[in-house]
């Protein structure tokens, strides 16, 4: 429920108050002010038609937030623990909050999420798009074009978020888009638009929910049975994710970009980190990482990197410390300065 800002009543003249008083005495009953406004007083009836948001412009939709999660399925990690570390973050994206909310007291951005995998050859692993930030943008465009006032826009947006949260979990509705749209319209209840007009946002909600459910099923199936060689091509997965995020930046120049990596980061395919770092002390690792990174082919400076569950590993702690130092220097060299580590994504 969104708290609406308080507004002064637009009409409260003394003649209206006097008229109300006389009617109260004549009828001898206690009526609510709203009932009087709509049925007994002509000047109060005009007041009741005034929206608390009349004349207010629609707020702008915040810039989208686009994330790419990388999940490590290699033998050096505990894949179930890595997936669990990402779990809370994934769940938040799957719910209706991914649509964003430009009308809330603290406007929320639409959010997009894709999943990459670390395998023996990460370029061969699928990229699974769980939710698209574009869905919130499409709904916002519809509302700004069709809704007559801000009050109606807020009501409809709240209804769409609630519908998105419920519909994506209903497999029966995902198979019948017409029935799904009708269900969403019924859930929306009374709106300022007729049911015929509401078919457009309802269709968008149903399509988005169906795609998310299918993507989540594909994710679960791949984790249970990847069907490709397992290994530790960390660099390949990072390269693929960075490329996708750069492409997203082209589509939305103001987008906030985040790369979340659930891995111990021990690359033994492209970089052979365990053997190369084995005899080095910490202070000798950065030069190697800088040399490996070279010059970045794109501008990655706006990308935030979060490394999650780096200790969910079968590798010894001393090696993990060296690997952490390596990747910090590597990422800094290609222009990514905002690098943090977390045990999981709770509250992220």
C-alpha positions, 0 to 999 in steps of 0.5 A: 500500500502506497501512502498518498501525500496529504492534500488540503481539501480543494473546497471548504467554503462557509456556504457549504458548511452551512448547508451541511449543518441545515441538512443534518438538523433537518434529517436528524441522522448522522451521515458521513461527510462523503455521503453528504458530498455526493448526494446532498450538497451541490457545492460539496459534490463538486468538491468530491470530484476533485482528485487529491492529485489533480493537475500533478505531473506523473513522476519519471521512472527511475533508471533501470537496474540490470544485473547478471548473476554468475553461478559456479558449478565447477568441482572446486565449489559447493554448487548448492551453497553457491545457489543458496547464496544467490537465492534471496537475490533471485527471489526478489527479482521473481516477484512483482517488485521487478516492475519497479514503482515510480509512484511510491514515496521512494521510487523504485527502478525496474529491474532485470536479471540474467544468469550465466554459468561457470563451466569447463567452457563458459562460452558454451553455457546458456544465458538465462534471462529471468526477468526483463527491466523492459517490462516495467518500462512498457507498463509505465509507457502505457499508463502515462499514455492512457491514464487521465490522472495520477490517482488512477495511475497509482491505483493501476500500478499497485494492482499490476504489481499485485497481479504480477506477484500472483500470476507468475506462480500459476502454471495453469494461467501461463498456458492460457494467455487469454484466461490469464489476461481475464484473470488479471483484469478481474484482480485489478478490480474497478479502475478508471479504464474499461476492461477492454483497455486493461487487456494491454497491461494485463497481456504484458503481465501475463507474458512476463510471468510466463517467460519468468516461470519458463526461465526459472524451470530452465535454470533448475533443470540446467543446475540439476543436469547441465549436459556440458563439461564442468570446469572452472572457466571463471574468466570466460563467464566474466567476459560473457557477463561484462559483454551483456552488461555493456550491451544493456548500457547501450540500450539504456545509458542511465542503467545501473549495472551489477555483476554478481559472481557466486564462485571461489573465483579459482580459474583453472581453465583460462588462467590456471590460477592455482598453479601460477599463484602457488609460489607467489606471495601476496605482493607479487600477485597484482603485477600478474593480474594487471598483465593478464587483464591488459587494456579493457576493450570497453568501458566497464567503469559503471559496473559494480561487482559483488563476489558472493560465497567465495569461501564456499570452496574446497580450496585451501584458504591461503590459495583463496586469499591469493585468488581474491587479490588477483581478481581485485587487481584484474578488475581494477585494471579493466576499470571496475573499481567498485568490488565488494564481497558478501557471504550471500545476497540477503538484504542486498 
